[in-house]
């Protein structure tokens, strides 16, 4: 049995279990009956309010709902994370390498606020994403690379859907416009895509120019602040989370003071970044350079 507090891993377990049940077409009561547990227990697992999580329950739910081994092992790994407000997800630790924790977290967000040194995953065109994915996973078959790229591309539906599209506020370091990912053709298409999609009212893309120097006096590295809505109307409010991607693992911060520090960092970077309009102009100018 894993004893975990009100942390991100527990909420993530609940989010995935809820999606598994809904995908299997089961009600909470039906699932509870099949795993021989009370409906209240299943509901608490799904809302992330269970004080204790039995790994047997996760295994049973995954089995009944037809989850694959990767998902089942990942959810059990999440359940075994410690009670800490700064959660370190090291690649290849308890959670399988090919399970994307962040993507599941992103799916539940109502707003993204980010600073990036590569194009944000939600804004990448397939060729840009494919190039990076192949570099990270050099031994994977083409079919697996294609699957990963397709999943990333589908995420953009959250930005472009007609009703209630996801707001995203992204600051791109100017190095993003110069660092060639793939080839010049890919870069031209990617930068044009950023300029075009940045005209949508829910998408704010700004470039932090080299001329701004180091506005914070130090380098933060890329980060994304995720804000959420309640998983259910009567459920607890999900606190915001800062996601900081690293080479050998990811950090997730929930402490209010730390989250506020990142908000202030983003606000300070935004003050010296180009306006959205000037950023689009620079993106198009650089795209034309790559087209030559």
N, C-alpha and C positions, 0 to 999 in steps of 0.2 A: 504494500500500500504506500502511496506517495502522499505526503502531507505538504501542501503548498499554500501559500497565502494569496492575497488578492493581487496577483501579478499578471503581467502580459502573457506568460506561457499558459496560465490557467484560462484566461479569456480566449486565447487562441484555440485551445483544446475545445472549448465550448462552441466557438464559431464553426470549426470544422465538423464537430459532431452534429450540429444543427443542419449543416449543409448535406451531410451524409444521409441523415434521416429524411430530409425533404426530397433528396434525389432518389431515395428508395420508395417514396410515396407513402411513408408511414406517419401516423400521428404519434404524439408523445405517448399516449396511452397504449397504442399498439406495440410500439417499440419496448416500452416498459414490460408489457406482458411477455414478449418474446425473450427478453433477457432475465425475466423473473426478478424484476426490481420494481419499486414503486414509481409512479409517474412523477412524484415530487423529486425523486432522486435524479431522474433523467432531465427534468426541467432545470434543476440546479446545476447539473453538469453543463447544459447548453448555455446557460446564462453566466457561467463562470462564478457562481456563488457557492458552490459546494466547498465546505471546509476541508473535506478530505476526498481524494480521488483514488478509487481502487483501480489498479491496472487491469484487473479482471473485467471491470465494467467497460473500460475502453475497448479491450480486446473483443468482448461480446458484441458491443455495438458495431464495431468495424466488421465483424463476421456477419452479423445479421444484415447489415446495409451493403455488403459486398465490396468493402474497401480493399484496395490492393495492399500487398505487404509493405510497400514503402510508406503509404499513408498510415497504416496501422502502427508500424514501428516508430514513425515520426511523432504520432500523437502520444504514444507511451513515453517517448523521450521527452516531449514537452512537459508531460505530467510529472516527470521526475526532476524538473528544474527546481532549484532552491528558491526560498522566499526572500527575494532581493529586489529592490527597486531599480537596480541597474543590472540588466540581464545580458550576459555574454554568450552568444551562440557561436561556438567554435565549430568550423566545418569538420565533419566526420566524427563528432563527439557522440552524444546519445542520439542525435537526429541524423537520418541518412543524408548523404551529400546531395542527392537529387531531389530533396524535398525543399521547396522554396517557402520558407517561413514568411518572408517579407511580403510576397505576393498575396498570401492569404490575409495578412494584416491590411494591406493596401485596399483590398476588396471591401473592407468594412469602413473605410474612412469617408468622411464627408468633406474634407478639405486637405490639400497637400501644400506645404510651404517648404521650399527647398533651395539649397545652394549646391551647384554641381560643377565638377571638373571634366565630366563627359556629358553627353546628351542624356537627360533623364529618361529612364526606361519607358515611361508613359508617352514619350515624345519621339522615340526612335523609329525610323523607317525599317522595314524588314532587312534590307541589305546591311545597314549599319549594325543592327542587332545580331544578324547572322555572323558578321565578321568578328564581333566581340565574343559571341558565344563559342565560336569555333576555337578562338585563342584560349579561352578558359577551359574548354573541354576538347583538347586535341585528339583524343582517342575515341570519342563518341561516334557512332555511325551517323550518316547523314540524316537518317529518319529521326533520330533523337534530337539532333540540332534543329531540324525543321519543326519538331513538336515544341521545343522550347521557344523558338522564334514566333510560332503561331500563338502560343499562350501570351507572349509579351505584346504582340500586335493586337490581340483581342482586348487587352486592357484599355486600349485607346477608346473603345466604345463608351467607357465611363466618362470620357471627356467630350464626346461628340453626340451623345444621345440627345433626343429632342427634349425630353422632360427631365428637369433637375440634373443637368450635367455636373460632373465633379469640378469644383473650382481648384485651380492649381496656380501657384505663384512661384515661378522658378527664376533664380538668378544664375546665369551661366558665366563662369570665368571666361575671359576672352580667349584663353588657350584652347577652348573647345572649338573655336572657329578656325584654328590653325593646325591642330593635331589631326593628321590624316588617318582616318579609320577606313581601311580597305583600299580605296583609290580615289582619284579626283572626281570621278563620275558619282560615286557614292556620296562624297562630301557635298558636291553641288546639290544633289537631290535632297540630302538631309537638311542642309541650311535653308533651302527653299521651303521645305516642309515646315520648319520652325517659323519662318516668316509668315507663311500662309495660315497655319493653325493658330498663331499668336494673335490673329485678328478676331478670334472668337471672344465674346464677352467674359467667359468664365476662365480664360487662359491668359495669364500675364507672364510674358517672357522678357527678361531684361538681361543685358550683357554688362558684366563688370569689366570695364576697360583696363588695359595694362596701366594707363595713365593714372588710375586711382591708387596705385601703389599697394600697400598692405593696410587697408582701412582700420582693421582691428588691432594692428600691432603684432599680430600673430596669424598663423594659418590654421583654419578650423578643419580643413578637409571637407569632403562632401557630406551633407546631412539632409534629412527630410523630417519635418514635423508633421505628424498625422493627427488630425482631430476627428472625433467620432460622434455618432449619434448613439442613442441607447439601443441595445440589441433587441429589446422588447419594450413596450410602453411602460410596463411596471418594473423593468429591470434597473440595475444600478447604472449610473452615468459612467461611461468609459473615459478615463482620464487620457489626455493627449500623450503621445509617445514620440520621442526623438529616435530616429533610426540613423546610425552612422555605419556605413559599409566599410569593411576593412579587407585587406588582402588575405588574411587567414581566418577571418571571422567577423561577425557583426556585433555591434553594441546597440542595446535598446535601453533608453533612459526614461524613467517615469517620474522621478522626483520633481515636484513643482518648481523648485528653485533652478534646477538644471534645465528644465524645459523653457523656463522664462529666460535664462541666459542665451539659449539658442534663438529664441524669438527676438531678443534684443540684438543679437549678432546679425540676424537676417535683416532686421529693420535698418541697422547701421550700414550694411552692405547695399541695401536698396537705395539709401539716400545718396550714395555716390555712384550708383550704377546709371547707365544710360536710361532715358525714358523708354517706354515700350515702343513708341513710334521710331525713335532714333535707333533702337536695337534692331527693329525689323529692317530699317534701311541698311544698317551695317551687315546684317545677315544676307541680304540680297546682293550687296556689293561684293561680299566675300564669295558668294555662290557664283557670281559672274566671273570672278577670278579663277575659280576652279574649272569653269566651263571653257576657258581659253586653251 
